[in-house]
Amino acid sequence: MKILQRSVVAIAGLSLIGCASWMAPSEKSMAEVPVVRFGSPAPANKEFVVMYPAGTPLPVVASIGGTLMEQGDKATLHATLKRDVYLYKRWVSFDGKTWKYARHVVDGKFEIKLPGMENGSNPGALGLEFNTK
């Protein structure tokens, strides 16, 4: 019976540790984490917040390749944000102080269309969409 009790206590304790990772970081704890503006070097061997400033072109490399292709290709796309976005692990903030679980704040969609699948001659498409909830 004692083994069962100890097992239940251990499982409950581990569950609480897992729940702690769902709690948003506090403003006080985040004040100690360095903020790195996108494009600037990150501190070596330290956790940090990435700040994506509004209006700054953010490069995204799109590529197509593989063993099926005779010739692949890639291009760098540039998108800009409407507002500042701070990212720390799986947490997001729009002011660098109030943190929320990213999936509760931002939603997205990924789309792939193969060439010719609509009308026999249309180009293929790759698309990413990010929306605030």
ABEGO torsion letter per residue (X at the ends): XAAAAAAAAAAAAAAAAAAAAABBBBAAAAAABBBBBBGBBBBBGBBBBBBBBBGBBBBBBBBBBEAABABBBBBBBBBBBABBBBBBEABBBAAGABBBBAAAABBBBBBBBBBGAAAGABBBBBBBBBBBX
